[in-house]
Amino acid sequence: MEKISLDKEMILNATEEVIRRFGPDKANITDVAKSLKVSHAAIYRYYNGKTALLNAVTERWLTHLHAPSNDTLKEVLNLVNYSKALLKLNIAVPLMSQKCLQII
């Protein structure tokens, strides 16, 4: 087999493709290794088994999934705090009623 520079990101990308093709139950380290044109032993240098590999893929999916929602939540909280500060200063907030702000 041809020697390539392998890293965890490449392995996780290949694992995602294998999971899409075969499903999580049938996907295995040998399939991941074949897609990368490396031996299965090369994958075991980074992950000690299928469970560890699937856990790493799942963790990456969850991290990517939650990153945008965390940013959105921070923006919403900033807007809420800003709106409350304006109300404390008795500055009129156009198009917002007192009832709307009480819900927040």
C-alpha positions as CSV (number, residue, x, y, z in Angstrom):
1,M,0.0,0.0,0.0
2,E,1.1,3.5,-0.8
3,K,2.4,5.5,2.2
4,I,0.3,8.6,3.0
5,S,0.3,11.1,5.8
6,L,-2.6,10.1,8.1
7,D,-4.2,12.1,10.8
8,K,-7.3,11.9,13.0
9,E,-9.3,14.3,10.8
10,M,-8.7,12.2,7.7
11,I,-9.8,9.1,9.6
12,L,-13.0,10.8,10.9
13,N,-13.9,12.1,7.4
14,A,-13.4,8.6,5.9
15,T,-15.4,7.0,8.8
16,E,-18.3,9.4,8.1
17,E,-18.3,8.3,4.5
18,V,-18.2,4.6,5.4
19,I,-21.1,5.1,7.9
20,R,-23.1,6.9,5.2
21,R,-22.5,4.0,2.8
22,F,-22.9,1.0,5.0
23,G,-24.6,2.3,8.1
24,P,-23.2,2.4,11.7
25,D,-23.8,-1.3,12.4
26,K,-22.0,-2.6,9.3
27,A,-19.3,0.0,9.1
28,N,-15.9,-1.3,10.3
29,I,-12.3,-0.3,10.6
30,T,-11.3,-2.4,7.6
31,D,-13.7,-0.4,5.4
32,V,-12.3,2.9,6.7
33,A,-8.8,1.7,6.1
34,K,-9.6,0.6,2.5
35,S,-11.2,4.0,1.7
36,L,-8.0,5.6,2.9
37,K,-5.8,3.0,1.2
38,V,-4.0,2.2,4.4
39,S,-3.8,-0.9,6.5
40,H,-6.3,-1.4,9.4
41,A,-3.3,-1.3,11.7
42,A,-2.8,2.3,10.7
43,I,-6.3,3.2,12.0
44,Y,-5.6,1.3,15.3
45,R,-2.7,3.6,15.9
46,Y,-5.2,6.4,16.4
47,Y,-8.3,4.5,17.7
48,N,-8.3,1.3,19.7
49,G,-11.5,-0.1,18.1
50,K,-14.7,0.5,16.2
51,T,-16.4,1.9,19.4
52,A,-13.7,4.5,20.0
53,L,-13.9,5.5,16.3
54,L,-17.7,5.8,16.3
55,N,-17.5,7.8,19.6
56,A,-15.0,10.2,18.0
57,V,-17.3,10.7,15.0
58,T,-20.3,11.2,17.2
59,E,-18.5,13.7,19.4
60,R,-17.4,15.7,16.3
61,W,-21.0,15.7,14.9
62,L,-22.3,17.0,18.3
63,T,-19.6,19.6,18.5
64,H,-20.5,20.9,15.0
65,L,-24.2,20.7,15.7
66,H,-24.0,22.7,19.0
67,A,-21.5,25.4,17.9
68,P,-24.0,27.5,15.9
69,S,-26.7,27.2,18.6
70,N,-24.3,28.3,21.3
71,D,-23.5,31.4,19.2
72,T,-27.2,32.1,18.6
73,L,-27.9,31.7,22.3
74,K,-25.2,34.2,23.2
75,E,-26.6,36.7,20.7
76,V,-30.1,36.3,22.1
77,L,-28.9,36.8,25.7
78,N,-27.0,39.9,24.7
79,L,-30.2,41.3,23.1
80,V,-32.2,40.5,26.1
81,N,-29.7,42.2,28.5
82,Y,-29.5,45.2,26.2
83,S,-33.4,45.5,26.1
84,K,-33.6,45.3,29.8
85,A,-30.9,47.9,30.2
86,L,-32.9,50.2,27.9
87,L,-36.0,49.7,29.9
88,K,-34.2,50.5,33.1
89,L,-33.1,53.8,31.5
90,N,-36.8,54.4,30.5
91,I,-35.8,54.6,26.8
92,A,-38.6,53.7,24.5
93,V,-38.0,50.6,22.5
94,P,-39.8,50.8,19.1
95,L,-42.1,48.0,18.3
96,M,-41.7,46.3,21.6
97,S,-44.3,46.3,24.3
98,Q,-43.7,45.9,28.0
99,K,-45.6,42.5,27.8
100,C,-43.1,41.2,25.2
101,L,-40.2,41.9,27.4
102,Q,-41.8,40.3,30.5
103,I,-42.0,37.0,28.6
104,I,-38.2,37.1,28.2
